[in-house]
Amino acid sequence: MIVGIGVDICQVDRVEAMLRRRPGMLGRLFTDQEAHRPDGTLRTPASLAARFAAKEALAKALGSPGGMVWVDAEVHSGPDGRPVFETRGTVAALMERLGVRRIQLSLSHEAGMAAAFVVCEGES
C-alpha cells in the first residue's frame, strides 16, 4: 500500500552556490558519508543536489511535517547500486507513526538539474 509519494527537482548551481555561501550547511544537510566519496573527496555538485532533492521528496512523501532533521535521512547506494535511504531519529519515528515500512527512491541529474522521486510503502 502506498502511504505517500514525493518528487523534487532543483538546480545544481543553486545548491552549489548555497553551499559555497554557507559552508556550514554541508554538515546540516548531509552526513559525512553522503557528502564525500569513499576516498574522502567531496561529491560533485550534481550528486549533492540529487541527494538534497531526495530528502525534499521524502519530506513531501511523509506529509512535509516540521521537525525533521535532514541528516536523519541518509542516501546510500544499495548492494545493487540503486539509491536507498537509511533513516533514524526524527525520520524513523515519523515513518513508524505513519506505518511506512519501505521507501523506493529514484535519483537523476542532467543538464544542470537534479531530481528525485520517492514512494513510501506500508503494509496493506
N, C-alpha and C positions, 0 to 999 in steps of 0.2 A: 504494500500500500504506500502511495506517495504521501508524505507528510508535508513537503514543501519543495518548491523549485526556486532557483535564483540564477540570475545572469548579470554579469557586469562587464563593461568594456572601458578601457582607459587608454589615454595617450601615453606612450612610453616616455616621451620627452617631458611631460608634466611630472611624472613620478621621479624621473631623474633630476629635474630641477628642484623639486621639493626636498629630495634627499641631499642635494648639494647645499641648499639654503639652510636646512635644518638637519645637520648630520645626526643628531640625537634620535631622530625619527626612525633611523635604521633599526635601532635596538627596541623601539616601542612597537614597530610593525612586524619585525621578523626575528626569529630565533637565529643564533649563530649558524646553525646547520642550513637554514633557509637562505640566509644572506650570502653564504660562502660555499664555494665548491669544496670537494674533499681535499684539494691541495691547499686550501686556505685563501685562495684569491676570491675577490668579490665577484658575485654572479653578474651577468650582463644586465643592463637596464631593462631590456625586454623580459628577461627571466624574472626579475624582481617585480616588474609591472604585472606580469601574469599571476604571480603569487599574491600580489595585492588585490587584483581582480577576483581571485579565488576566495579570499577572505570576505570581500564585499558580497560576492554571490552567495556565500554560505550564510552570512548575516541575513540577507534577504530571504533565503530559503527557510530560515528559522524565525521569520517574522520581524526582523530588524529590531530586536529588543535592545534597550540600553544596557550598559554594564558589562558587555562582553570585552574581554581582554584579548587584544589582537594576537599575542603570542600563545594563547590557549588553543589556537587552531594552526597547526604546523603542516605545511605542504612538503611531502616527500615523494620520491619515486618508489613505486612498489617493486616487488621482485621481477615483475614482467615489464617494468618501465613505465607503466601508467602512473599518473599522479594520484596520490592518495592523501587524505587528511589524517593526522594524528591529533586527537583532541584531549584536552584535560581541563581542569579547573572550571571556569565560568562557562565555557562552551560545552564541556561534557555534562555539566549539571543541567543546562538548558536542554540538551539533547535527551537526557533521561526524562525530564519533565514532559517533553513533547512526544516521547516514545520513539525517537529516531534510533534505529539500530544499524543503519548503513548509509554511507554517503558516496554517491557517484560524482566524480569530478572530471571535467574536461577543460584543458587549457590550450590556448593558441596565441601566437603573436606573429604579426606580419605587417609590413608597411607602416611601421610606427604605432601600431595599435596592439593592445593585449586584451584578450577576452577570456572569460571563464564561465562555465555553466555547471550548476550544482543541482543534484536531485537528492533529497533526503528521504529515505525509506524507513518505514516502520513495519511492524507485524500487522497482518490483516485480521 
